[in-house]
């Protein structure tokens, strides 16, 4: 009987109450997940074939590959270092799309094969991580925004193309005979350096002129075709993390990494944003500051339910002192009018105790300890105190 009454108390939330409290959070979570999936789906299409000559996406490069094909230039796509180095030759242009992705050992191997091949090597957005090995004597400076720029150099391909959309990495070098084109604040975003055997290396600060959606802007197509079509064969190197040659690098090819090294930077930023959202939600849902406002309850609540709820809270935090103080205060408030004590003096020992003693037999109990004593030491003592206060109130009423 007791167990049944405990499980069905008014303090136990119903299924409807639980749903009402959590449906807002669940709805927000569903919207967040749906928005993340939608954004990922929208962005994945554009980035799927980035700089891939087989891709017709906005950021793919199929358009320039088709134009080169019409001019008789064959395009071969490779994703391994071996595939890139074995095809190097005087009649070949080697295009490296992400040179910074290569390890130091891969960069040295690629440099050895390309520098003496007599062909052309084109490096896209090469930064400080790869310039020291792939283009010795060249340094990268702060990047610039991509915009239409004038050649301002004597390179025939640049002069015939006219304005082109370049930017990104900017380069500086003291190599004699270098062609510095399309400058930004005095530093070129296209740099051509002569190599032994009639070969050369071309550095493009950004790959924008090769994107499908930008090829028809300004002189982008002309510049791209002249740079990539100077030889009869074009090797389009898309470095891959799955290349076995990367594991041969004793420094950068080390496969032992910490857990944080394996997490993309975007996820770390996402986690930080999610933590900020949780903090803001906690502040939003936290208790409002300010004075308490009295208002009528929308429903009638039984006194027994309120008493039971407050008792549960006291028991949960072991607040026997507050529970005992509430019991004593309520007893003093009820018996004071019965003894002729004014309400303002109901909680004064000097006024209440003599009145109680005058109505009850002396020596039965320590009234001071009962009505104004310390907090009980345990739950048993608290129950005993409640029984004594009830007995005292009954005696006062019947005396």
Residue pairs with C-beta under 8 A, 6 or more apart in sequence:
9 305
9 308
10 302
10 305
10 308
10 309
11 305
11 308
11 309
11 312
13 21
45 57
46 57
46 58
46 59
47 57
47 59
48 55
48 57
49 55
49 56
49 57
49 59
49 60
49 62
50 57
50 59
50 60
51 59
51 60
51 61
51 97
51 98
51 124
51 207
51 210
51 211
51 238
52 60
52 61
52 62
52 77
52 238
53 60
53 61
53 62
53 64
53 65
53 75
53 77
53 236
54 60
54 62
54 65
54 77
55 61
55 62
55 212
56 62
56 63
56 212
57 212
58 211
58 212
58 213
59 211
59 212
59 213
60 211
60 212
61 210
61 211
61 212
61 236
62 212
63 212
63 215
64 210
64 215
64 221
64 224
64 225
64 228
65 75
65 236
67 221
67 225
68 75
68 225
68 228
68 229
68 234
69 75
71 225
71 229
72 232
73 228
73 229
73 231
73 232
73 233
73 234
74 232
74 233
74 234
75 234
75 236
76 87
76 233
76 234
76 235
76 236
77 236
77 238
78 84
78 87
78 235
78 236
78 237
78 238
79 237
79 238
79 239
79 240
79 242
79 243
80 240
80 243
80 244
80 245
81 102
81 106
81 109
81 110
81 239
81 243
81 245
82 245
83 235
83 237
84 94
84 96
84 110
84 113
84 235
84 237
85 109
85 110
85 113
85 114
87 94
87 233
87 235
88 94
88 113
88 114
88 117
88 119
88 235
89 117
89 118
89 119
89 233
90 117
90 118
90 119
90 197
90 198
90 199
90 231
91 119
91 231
91 232
91 233
92 117
92 119
92 120
92 231
92 233
92 234
92 235
93 119
93 120
93 121
93 122
93 227
93 228
93 229
93 230
93 231
93 233
93 234
93 235
94 114
94 117
94 119
94 120
94 121
94 122
94 235
94 237
95 122
95 124
95 228
95 234
95 235
95 236
95 237
96 102
96 110
96 121
96 122
96 123
96 124
96 126
96 134
96 237
96 239
97 124
97 207
97 236
97 237
97 238
97 239
98 124
98 125
98 238
98 239
99 107
99 123
99 124
99 125
99 126
99 130
99 134
99 239
100 125
100 126
100 127
100 129
100 130
101 239
101 241
102 110
102 130
102 239
102 246
103 246
103 249
103 251
103 252
103 253
104 133
104 249
104 251
104 252
105 245
105 248
105 249
105 250
105 251
105 252
105 253
106 239
106 243
106 245
106 246
106 249
107 130
107 133
107 134
108 133
109 245
110 134
111 133
111 134
114 121
114 195
114 199
114 201
115 121
115 195
115 196
115 199
115 201
116 195
116 196
116 197
116 199
117 197
117 199
118 196
118 197
118 198
118 199
119 199
119 231
120 199
120 200
120 201
120 202
120 227
120 230
120 231
121 134
121 195
121 199
121 200
121 201
121 202
122 201
122 202
122 203
122 204
122 227
122 228
123 130
123 134
123 135
123 201
123 202
123 203
123 204
124 204
124 206
124 207
124 210
125 168
125 169
125 204
125 205
125 206
125 207
126 134
126 135
126 140
126 169
126 203
127 140
127 169
128 139
128 140
131 138
131 139
131 140
131 171
134 201
135 193
135 201
135 203
137 173
137 174
137 175
137 193
138 171
138 172
138 173
138 175
138 191
138 193
138 203
139 171
139 172
139 173
140 169
140 170
140 171
141 169
141 170
141 171
141 172
141 187
142 170
143 167
143 168
143 169
143 170
143 205
144 167
144 168
144 170
144 184
144 185
144 187
144 189
144 205
145 167
146 165
146 166
146 167
146 168
146 206
146 208
147 165
147 167
148 163
148 164
148 165
148 217
148 218
149 163
149 164
149 165
149 166
149 167
149 182
149 183
149 184
149 189
150 162
150 163
150 182
151 158
151 159
151 161
151 162
151 163
151 164
151 181
151 182
152 181
152 182
152 183
153 159
153 179
153 180
153 181
153 182
153 188
153 190
154 179
155 179
155 181
155 190
155 192
156 226
157 223
157 226
157 227
157 230
158 164
158 179
158 181
158 182
158 190
158 223
160 222
160 226
161 219
161 220
161 222
161 223
161 226
162 218
162 219
162 222
163 218
163 219
164 182
164 209
164 218
164 219
164 220
164 222
164 223
165 208
165 209
165 214
165 217
165 218
165 220
166 182
166 189
166 190
166 204
166 205
166 206
166 208
166 209
167 184
167 189
167 205
167 206
167 208
168 189
168 204
168 205
168 206
168 207
168 208
169 189
169 203
169 205
169 206
170 184
170 185
170 187
170 188
170 189
170 205
171 180
171 187
171 188
171 189
171 191
171 203
171 205
172 187
173 180
173 191
173 193
175 193
177 193
177 194
178 191
178 192
178 193
178 194
179 190
179 191
179 192
180 187
180 188
180 190
180 191
181 188
181 189
181 190
181 191
181 192
182 188
182 189
182 190
183 189
188 205
189 204
189 205
189 206
190 202
190 203
190 204
190 205
191 202
191 203
192 200
192 201
192 202
192 203
193 200
193 201
193 202
193 203
194 200
195 201
202 227
204 227
208 214
208 220
209 215
209 220
209 221
209 223
209 224
210 224
214 220
215 221
215 224
228 234
246 252
246 253
247 253
247 255
260 268
310 326
311 323
313 319
314 320
314 322
314 323
315 379
320 375
320 376
320 378
320 379
320 381
320 382
321 375
323 382
324 375
324 376
324 382
324 385
325 375
327 385
327 386
327 389
328 370
328 371
328 372
328 385
328 389
329 347
331 371
331 389
331 392
331 393
332 346
332 347
332 352
332 371
333 343
333 346
333 347
334 393
335 356
335 392
335 393
335 396
336 342
336 343
336 345
336 346
336 352
336 355
337 343
338 396
338 397
339 352
339 355
339 356
339 358
339 359
339 396
340 355
341 351
341 352
341 355
342 351
345 351
345 352
346 352
349 368
349 371
349 372
352 371
353 367
353 368
353 371
356 367
356 371
356 392
356 396
357 367
359 396
359 399
360 392
360 395
360 396
360 399
365 388
365 392
366 373
367 392
370 385
370 388
370 389
370 392
371 392
376 382
376 384
376 385
